[in-house]
Each structure stands twice: as C-alpha cells, then as structure tokens.
Amino acid sequence: MITAYCTWCVNVGISIATSLIAQSFYERRYSVTIDSNNALIFDIQRYSLHDGPGIRTVIFFKGCTLQCKWCCNPESQLFNTEVEFIEELCINCNLCIKECRSDAINTNHNKSYEKYRINKSNCTNCGACARVCPSGALKIIGKSVKKEDVMREIMKDVKYYLKSGGGITLSGGEPLAQPEFCAELLKKCYNKNIHTAVETAGSVPEWNVDKVKDYVDLFLYDIKCIDPNLHKNLTGKTNSLILSNIRRLRNYGKEVIIRVPLIPQNNFYIDEIKGILELADNLGIKEVNIMPYHNLGHIKYQRLCKKYELKNLKSLKFADDFEEQMCKLNYLFSLYKHINIVIGG
C-alpha cells in the first residue's frame, strides 16, 4: 500500500515537473504558454473520417514523446514552433536571408529542395524569415491556441457529429503530453454529449492518463511492437510505460482500439504481431487496426530539412505485392477470429 502510494507520488511529481520545465522553456524561447487554457498545436482538421467513428474534428497537438523512424508527420515531433521551406514556392527574392539574424538560411545548389536550406543548428525558430516571405515558401509550423478558440471550431460541426455518430479526436504528436489542456477540452465536449477520442502512444506518466480518462469515450492506442529493445531502437524509448498505461486503461473499463503501424524490416515480424494480438486478447480488446507503411510523408522531411531514415524503404500500402505480403499474416489472424482485425483502420 505504502509502496503503491509512493510510486503514485513519484509519477505525479515527474509529470508536474516535466510540465513546468516545458512551460518555462516554451515561454522563454518561443513565447508559447502551455497550461489548462493554452496549447501548442499544428493543425485542426474538420470532416475527418479516419480517426474514430463518424464525422470528426481532429486537433493535432505538437510535440511527441517518441521519435518513430517512420513518422509521417515529422512536423508533430518537436515541442516548439519551427520553420519549413517549400522550395517550389520560392521566388528567390532573398528577403529571408536579409531578415535572418542567425545566419540560418544559406544558398545551396547541391539538392534542389535545399536551394535555400534552413540551417537547423543556427535557426532559433523566431519566424522572422517566414513573416517577410511574400510567396509562402517559408512557413511557421505550430501555434498557440486557447481552449475557447478550439471549442468554437469544434462547435461549428456539432450537427454532423450528432447525425453521423462522430465527435472530436485529439491526436498529434502526443496529445497527452499536454494533459491539462486536453482534460479541460475533453470535459467540455463530454459534457455536451460530443463523442471524444484520443489517439495516443501511451508513453506518458500515468498521471497524464488519469487526468483525461473520465472524459474519453475511445482511446486509439498505438502499439509499435512488444519487444522492449526493438521498441527502443525504433522509437528512442522502451515500451514499459506504454504497456502499463494500456493495462491501466482497461482496468478502468475504457474502450480501446489498438493501432499497429506495420513497417517492413522494422516491426513486420510474425512474433511481434502475435505478441500484440495476445496483448489485445488478454485485455479483452475487441478491435485491432493494422496500418501498412506508406512513404507519403517523405516530402515533409525535406521541407523541414530533416533526414528521413527510411527514405529507401518502399511503401507497403501501395506495393504491387501488398496482398501477397499480408497473406503472411492470415494464419495468425485466424487464431484470433474473436478480435476484429482491420487492415488500414
């Protein structure tokens, strides 16, 4: 009893300390406040049909606790605003070079998309270059939003939610890395009978999960793999906290759908998929979504001047032998017929 209480105190302490440190960092360098009324997001997508039932509004939070090698939204990874460069919009006016005080923009003709490459080691993400760019070639990713503004956007489509059985989904990045704001937003929607869903990788302190759980109808829970060493190699962290939190949610009786990104040469191994299905079976989870790898996000890495480690990996989702590759899993799927296994989610 005492040990459990001490563990809980430690987790709460870590979560609060992390939140305070992050908030101080945001305010000092990026003039962004993170609290119950303010969040850092990079997009709000209306009329979505993929992240939960019905027609939904999806709020994409900026910042992730994992660094997955195949991430198709690299703009979601950092817990700060950043600048992207869209080469095809550049008109070579050089205003950005003149405006930059950090010597972060330089001409480079070795690679076409790096014609005016952002030197990330020099860039302070002040956004000065983007503000003077007349063509939109330089763009600031991420913005601070208030709870009231997000609610206003959500309420625009409330009739569609009610007719279609839809609602809102908090995605990212990792939304539960900003738990105070998420809890307040989810509570407002929940109390208005709007269906709520959270897409999470679960790599957050238990306190973050407890903060929101009472206001969430559905958790879309990413499980990359079961082996902790493989998980660390692929994402930068082990999966102990992830597995602990999904068990915690099921103990609370929360509805969970497991989502599995299927990445050739990374986690596309029979033992890994079997381990995830066994986890779902043991926890009484009724649905597992298999998400085949695609490389459509590679252009985003170019625009952010980031290296895409899987650039030579061919897309599985659009491969000519896609059906043949998925047949490798048919026998395994047949052992878990009581679980609704959906290819593509």
C-alpha positions in Angstrom: 0.0 0.0 0.0 2.7 2.4 1.0 4.9 1.4 -2.0 2.0 2.0 -4.4 1.3 5.4 -2.9 5.0 6.4 -3.1 5.1 5.2 -6.8 2.0 7.3 -7.5 3.6 10.4 -5.8 6.7 9.9 -7.9 4.8 9.7 -11.1 2.7 12.8 -10.3 5.9 14.6 -9.3 7.6 13.7 -12.6 4.6 14.8 -14.6 4.2 18.1 -12.9 8.0 18.8 -13.0 8.0 17.9 -16.7 5.1 20.2 -17.4 6.6 23.1 -15.5 10.0 22.7 -17.2 8.4 22.5 -20.6 6.2 25.5 -19.9 9.2 27.6 -18.8 11.1 26.6 -22.0 8.2 27.4 -24.3 7.6 30.8 -22.6 11.3 31.7 -22.6 12.2 30.8 -26.2 9.0 30.6 -28.2 6.6 32.9 -26.3 4.2 29.9 -26.1 2.3 29.2 -22.9 1.2 25.6 -22.1 -1.4 25.1 -19.4 -5.1 24.2 -19.0 -6.2 27.1 -21.2 -3.4 27.2 -23.8 -1.9 24.5 -26.0 0.6 24.1 -28.8 -1.0 22.6 -31.9 -0.1 22.4 -35.6 -3.5 21.7 -37.2 -7.2 21.4 -36.8 -8.8 19.1 -39.4 -12.6 19.2 -39.9 -14.7 16.5 -41.6 -12.3 13.7 -40.8 -13.5 10.1 -41.4 -10.4 8.1 -40.2 -9.7 8.8 -36.5 -12.7 7.4 -34.8 -16.4 6.8 -35.7 -18.5 9.2 -37.8 -17.5 12.7 -39.0 -14.9 14.2 -36.7 -12.9 17.2 -35.9 -9.3 16.3 -35.2 -7.0 18.5 -33.2 -3.3 17.8 -33.8 -1.1 18.6 -30.8 2.6 19.5 -31.4 5.3 17.6 -29.6 5.8 13.8 -29.2 7.5 11.7 -26.5 8.6 9.2 -29.1 10.7 9.6 -32.3 9.5 6.9 -34.6 11.7 6.4 -37.6 8.7 6.1 -40.0 6.7 9.1 -38.6 4.6 10.5 -41.4 4.1 13.8 -39.5 7.6 15.0 -38.6 6.2 18.4 -38.0 4.5 17.0 -34.9 7.6 15.8 -33.2 9.2 18.9 -31.6 7.7 20.7 -28.6 8.2 24.1 -30.2 7.3 26.1 -33.3 9.6 25.5 -36.3 10.0 26.8 -39.9 9.6 24.7 -43.1 10.8 25.6 -46.6 8.6 24.8 -49.6 11.1 25.1 -52.5 8.6 25.2 -55.3 7.1 28.4 -53.9 10.4 30.2 -53.6 10.7 33.2 -55.9 14.4 33.9 -55.0 13.7 37.3 -53.5 16.4 36.8 -50.8 14.3 38.8 -48.2 14.6 35.9 -45.8 18.4 35.9 -46.0 18.4 39.7 -45.3 16.0 39.3 -42.4 17.6 36.3 -40.6 19.8 37.4 -37.7 21.1 33.9 -37.0 22.8 33.1 -40.4 20.4 30.1 -40.6 19.5 30.4 -44.3 22.0 29.8 -47.0 22.0 29.1 -50.7 22.8 25.5 -51.6 22.6 24.1 -55.2 23.5 20.5 -54.4 20.0 19.4 -53.8 17.0 21.1 -55.4 14.8 21.1 -52.3 17.7 22.7 -50.4 18.1 25.7 -52.7 17.6 27.9 -49.6 18.1 25.5 -46.9 17.4 26.2 -43.2 20.5 25.5 -41.1 18.7 23.9 -38.1 21.8 24.3 -35.9 21.7 28.1 -36.3 17.9 28.5 -36.5 16.2 29.9 -33.4 12.7 29.4 -34.9 12.0 33.1 -34.4 9.9 33.1 -37.5 11.3 36.4 -38.9 12.1 34.8 -42.3 8.6 33.4 -42.7 7.0 36.7 -41.8 8.8 38.6 -44.6 8.4 35.8 -47.2 6.0 37.1 -49.9 5.3 33.8 -51.6 4.7 31.5 -48.6 7.8 29.4 -49.3 8.8 29.8 -45.6 6.1 28.8 -43.1 5.9 28.6 -39.4 4.6 25.2 -38.1 2.8 25.3 -34.8 0.8 27.9 -33.0 -0.5 28.6 -29.5 -4.3 28.3 -29.2 -6.8 28.9 -26.4 -9.4 26.5 -25.2 -12.2 28.8 -26.2 -10.9 29.2 -29.7 -10.7 25.4 -30.2 -14.1 24.9 -28.8 -15.5 27.4 -31.2 -14.0 25.5 -34.0 -15.4 22.2 -32.7 -18.9 23.5 -32.3 -19.1 24.5 -35.9 -19.8 20.9 -36.9 -21.9 19.7 -33.9 -24.8 18.8 -36.2 -22.6 16.5 -38.2 -21.3 14.8 -35.1 -24.8 14.0 -33.9 -26.1 12.7 -37.3 -23.1 10.6 -38.0 -22.1 9.4 -34.5 -18.9 11.4 -34.8 -17.2 13.8 -32.5 -13.7 15.0 -31.8 -10.3 13.3 -31.7 -7.2 14.6 -30.0 -4.1 13.5 -32.0 -0.6 14.6 -32.5 2.2 14.3 -31.8 1.3 13.1 -28.4 -1.8 15.0 -27.0 -1.4 13.5 -23.5 1.9 15.4 -23.2 -0.3 18.4 -22.7 -2.7 16.8 -20.2 -4.1 19.9 -18.5 -5.4 21.4 -21.7 -6.6 18.1 -23.0 -8.6 17.4 -19.9 -10.4 20.7 -19.9 -11.2 20.4 -23.6 -12.4 16.9 -23.4 -14.5 17.7 -20.3 -16.3 20.5 -22.2 -17.1 18.2 -25.1 -18.0 15.2 -23.0 -20.5 17.4 -21.0 -22.0 18.5 -24.3 -22.5 14.8 -25.3 -20.0 15.1 -28.1 -18.1 11.8 -28.6 -14.5 12.0 -27.6 -11.5 10.1 -28.7 -7.8 10.3 -28.0 -5.1 8.9 -30.3 -2.0 8.2 -28.1 1.1 6.2 -28.0 0.8 6.0 -24.2 4.4 7.0 -23.5 3.4 9.5 -20.8 3.3 9.4 -17.0 0.3 7.5 -15.5 -1.0 10.8 -14.0 -1.4 12.2 -17.5 -3.7 9.3 -18.4 -5.7 9.6 -15.2 -6.2 13.3 -15.8 -8.2 12.7 -19.0 -9.7 9.2 -18.7 -13.1 10.1 -17.3 -13.8 12.3 -20.3 -12.7 10.0 -23.1 -15.1 7.6 -24.9 -12.5 5.9 -27.0 -8.7 5.5 -26.9 -6.9 4.8 -30.3 -3.8 3.3 -28.8 -0.6 2.9 -30.9 1.4 -0.2 -30.2 4.6 -0.4 -32.3 6.0 -3.7 -31.1 6.2 -5.9 -28.0 10.0 -6.4 -27.6 11.3 -3.5 -25.5 14.8 -3.5 -27.1 13.3 -3.3 -30.6 10.9 -0.6 -29.4 13.8 1.5 -28.1 15.7 1.1 -31.3 12.7 2.1 -33.4 11.3 5.0 -31.3 14.0 6.0 -28.9 12.3 4.6 -25.8 11.3 1.3 -24.3 7.6 0.4 -24.2 7.2 -0.4 -20.4 5.2 2.7 -19.8 3.1 2.2 -22.9 2.1 -1.4 -21.9 1.5 -0.3 -18.3 -0.8 2.5 -19.4 -2.9 0.4 -21.8 -3.5 -2.1 -19.0 -4.4 0.7 -16.7 -7.0 2.0 -19.2 -8.5 -1.5 -19.5 -8.6 -1.8 -15.7 -10.7 1.4 -15.7 -13.0 -0.2 -18.2 -12.1 2.2 -21.0 -12.8 1.3 -24.7 -9.5 0.8 -26.5 -8.7 0.1 -30.2 -5.1 -0.9 -30.8 -3.4 0.6 -33.8 -0.3 -1.1 -35.2 1.9 0.6 -37.8 3.2 -2.2 -40.0 6.7 -1.3 -41.2 8.7 -3.8 -43.3 12.2 -4.5 -42.0 11.3 -2.8 -38.7 8.4 -4.3 -36.9 6.8 -6.5 -39.6 7.7 -9.8 -37.8 5.2 -12.6 -37.0 6.3 -12.8 -33.4 5.7 -9.1 -32.9 2.3 -9.1 -34.4 1.4 -12.2 -32.5 2.6 -10.6 -29.3 0.3 -7.6 -29.9 -2.7 -9.8 -30.7 -2.0 -11.7 -27.5 -2.0 -8.5 -25.5 -5.3 -7.4 -27.1 -6.8 -10.9 -26.3 -5.6 -10.8 -22.7 -7.0 -7.3 -22.1 -10.3 -8.1 -23.8 -9.8 -5.5 -26.6 -12.2 -6.2 -29.4 -10.5 -4.4 -32.3 -7.0 -4.1 -33.7 -6.2 -1.9 -36.7 -3.2 -2.8 -38.9 -1.7 0.3 -40.6 0.5 -0.7 -43.5 3.5 1.6 -44.1 3.5 4.3 -46.7 6.2 6.9 -47.5 3.9 9.8 -48.4 5.4 11.9 -45.6 8.9 12.0 -47.0 8.4 15.4 -48.6 7.7 16.8 -45.1 11.2 15.8 -44.0 12.6 17.6 -47.0 10.7 20.8 -46.2 11.8 20.6 -42.5 15.4 19.9 -43.6 15.4 16.7 -41.6 16.9 13.4 -42.6 14.3 10.6 -43.3 15.9 7.4 -42.2 13.6 5.2 -44.2 13.8 7.1 -47.5 14.9 3.9 -49.3 12.1 1.8 -47.8 9.4 1.0 -50.4 5.8 1.6 -49.4 3.9 -1.4 -48.2 0.4 0.1 -48.6 0.8 0.7 -52.3 3.1 -2.2 -53.2 2.2 -4.4 -56.1 2.6 -7.5 -53.8 0.6 -6.0 -50.9 -2.0 -8.7 -50.9 0.8 -11.4 -51.0 2.6 -9.8 -48.1 -0.5 -9.6 -46.0 -1.2 -13.2 -46.7 1.7 -14.0 -44.4 -0.5 -12.9 -41.5 -3.6 -14.9 -42.5 -2.9 -17.9 -40.3 -2.1 -15.7 -37.3 -5.3 -13.7 -37.8 -7.3 -16.9 -38.0 -6.2 -17.7 -34.4 -7.9 -14.5 -33.2 -11.2 -14.5 -35.1 -12.9 -13.1 -32.0 -10.9 -9.9 -32.5 -12.0 -7.5 -35.3 -8.7 -7.1 -37.2 -9.0 -4.3 -39.7 -6.3 -3.7 -42.3 -5.9 0.1 -42.7 -8.0 1.1 -39.7 
